[in-house]
Amino acid sequence: MRPSTYSIAACDLRRGEWGVAVASRFLAIGALTPYAEPGVGAVATQARIKASWGAEGLSLMRDGASAEQAAERLVAADPWRAQRQLGIVDADGRAHAFTGAGCLDWAGHRTGDGYAAQGNMLVSAATLDALADTFESGHGRPLADRLLDALDAAQAAGGDRRGQQAAALLVVEAGAGYGGADVVVDLRADDHPEPLVELRRLRDLHDLYFGSTPRDAWLPVDEPLAEELRGHLARRGHATGDLLDDLDRWAGVENLEGRVDGAESVDPVVLERLRLPV
C-alpha cells in the first residue's frame, strides 16, 4: 500500500529549529515519514515509503553532504525510486526534493528558502501550493506554528484525494525540549477522522504542559492573591499552609512543574488552571 501524503520538511536557522509536518490517508504516518536532527537537517520520506531514507539522509548530512547531495545518493541507490518521494533540508537551510515518475497523480514538490514541500495522490497542485505559500508567509513565527498552519492550508485547498486519517508534527532544537532533550515537539494523530484538528488539540496541551509564559507577565503574589491560591490548593487536597510547598506538590501532580518557580509570583496559566472548578 502506498500512502497518499503531503508533507513539509523545514528549518528556521535563526531559531535553530528543524522539523517535519505530514498528513496522510495512511495509518500512523508519523511513525514513518518525519526525521530531524538539530544542526543536521530534516527529512520527509513518502509515497512508497523507504523509512531507512530518514536515518540515512541525516547520516549523510551529518557527514557533510548538502541536502541535494544526500538526496541524489539516496535516490540513485534505490531501484524503486520511481515510486518514492523525498524532501530534505540541511543544516544551512538548503532544500531539495524528489518525486518519482511513478508516483500517483497529483504528485509533485516545491522547494524554497528553508523548506521542501511534497505531495502525492493529492486533489490537485493547489494543495501543494497552499502548503508552501502558507509556510513562506509565516516567516518569523515558531517553526511548529508555521508547519501546522501549512498543513491546515493544504487540507483546506483539497488535501489528500483519498481523505484524512493521520498527521504528525516533529520539531527539534538542541537542548530546547523537556529536560534538555533535543526534541521540542513530537506529536501524532495516528487514526482520526479529523487528524489536523486532533493535532491542534495535542499542540495546545503541549503548550500547556511544556510551554512558558514570559517572566515579566507573571503576576506578583500579594496577600489577597496568596489567600486565593491557598484556597484553590486546599480544595485540591494541598493544604499544608506552606504556599510554595503546596504549589510545588500540586504542580507535580498536574505535570505543570515547569510553570512554578517560587511563591513570590505566579504564572497566569497556573492561576487560570487553579480557578477551574474542582
Rosetta blueprint (number, residue, H / E / L):
1 M L
2 R L
3 P L
4 S L
5 T E
6 Y E
7 S E
8 I E
9 A E
10 A E
11 C E
12 D E
13 L L
14 R L
15 R L
16 G L
17 E E
18 W E
19 G E
20 V E
21 A E
22 V E
23 A E
24 S E
25 R L
26 F L
27 L L
28 A L
29 I H
30 G H
31 A H
32 L L
33 T L
34 P E
35 Y E
36 A E
37 E E
38 P L
39 G L
40 V L
41 G E
42 A E
43 V E
44 A E
45 T E
46 Q E
47 A E
48 R L
49 I L
50 K L
51 A L
52 S H
53 W H
54 G H
55 A H
56 E H
57 G H
58 L H
59 S H
60 L H
61 M H
62 R H
63 D L
64 G L
65 A L
66 S L
67 A H
68 E H
69 Q H
70 A H
71 A H
72 E H
73 R H
74 L H
75 V H
76 A H
77 A L
78 D L
79 P L
80 W L
81 R H
82 A H
83 Q H
84 R E
85 Q E
86 L E
87 G E
88 I E
89 V E
90 D E
91 A L
92 D L
93 G L
94 R L
95 A E
96 H E
97 A E
98 F E
99 T E
100 G L
101 A L
102 G L
103 C L
104 L L
105 D L
106 W L
107 A L
108 G E
109 H E
110 R E
111 T E
112 G E
113 D L
114 G L
115 Y E
116 A E
117 A E
118 Q E
119 G E
120 N L
121 M L
122 L E
123 V L
124 S L
125 A H
126 A H
127 T H
128 L H
129 D H
130 A H
131 L H
132 A H
133 D H
134 T H
135 F H
136 E H
137 S H
138 G L
139 H L
140 G L
141 R L
142 P L
143 L H
144 A H
145 D H
146 R H
147 L H
148 L H
149 D H
150 A H
151 L H
152 D H
153 A H
154 A H
155 Q H
156 A H
157 A L
158 G L
159 G L
160 D E
161 R L
162 R L
163 G L
164 Q L
165 Q L
166 A E
167 A E
168 A E
169 L E
170 L E
171 V E
172 V E
173 E L
174 A L
175 G L
176 A L
177 G L
178 Y H
179 G H
180 G H
181 A L
182 D L
183 V E
184 V E
185 V E
186 D E
187 L E
188 R E
189 A E
190 D L
191 D L
192 H L
193 P L
194 E L
195 P H
196 L H
197 V H
198 E H
199 L H
200 R H
201 R H
202 L H
203 R H
204 D H
205 L H
206 H H
207 D H
208 L H
209 Y H
210 F H
211 G L
212 S L
213 T L
214 P L
215 R H
216 D H
217 A H
218 W L
219 L E
220 P E
221 V L
222 D L
223 E H
224 P H
225 L H
226 A H
227 E H
228 E H
229 L H
230 R H
231 G H
232 H H
233 L H
234 A H
235 R H
236 R L
237 G L
238 H L
239 A L
240 T L
241 G L
242 D L
243 L H
244 L H
245 D H
246 D H
247 L H
248 D H
249 R H
250 W H
251 A H
252 G H
253 V H
254 E H
255 N L
256 L L
257 E H
258 G H
259 R H
260 V L
261 D L
262 G L
263 A L
264 E L
265 S E
266 V E
267 D L
268 P H
269 V H
270 V H
271 L H
272 E H
273 R H
274 L H
275 R L
276 L L
277 P L
278 V L
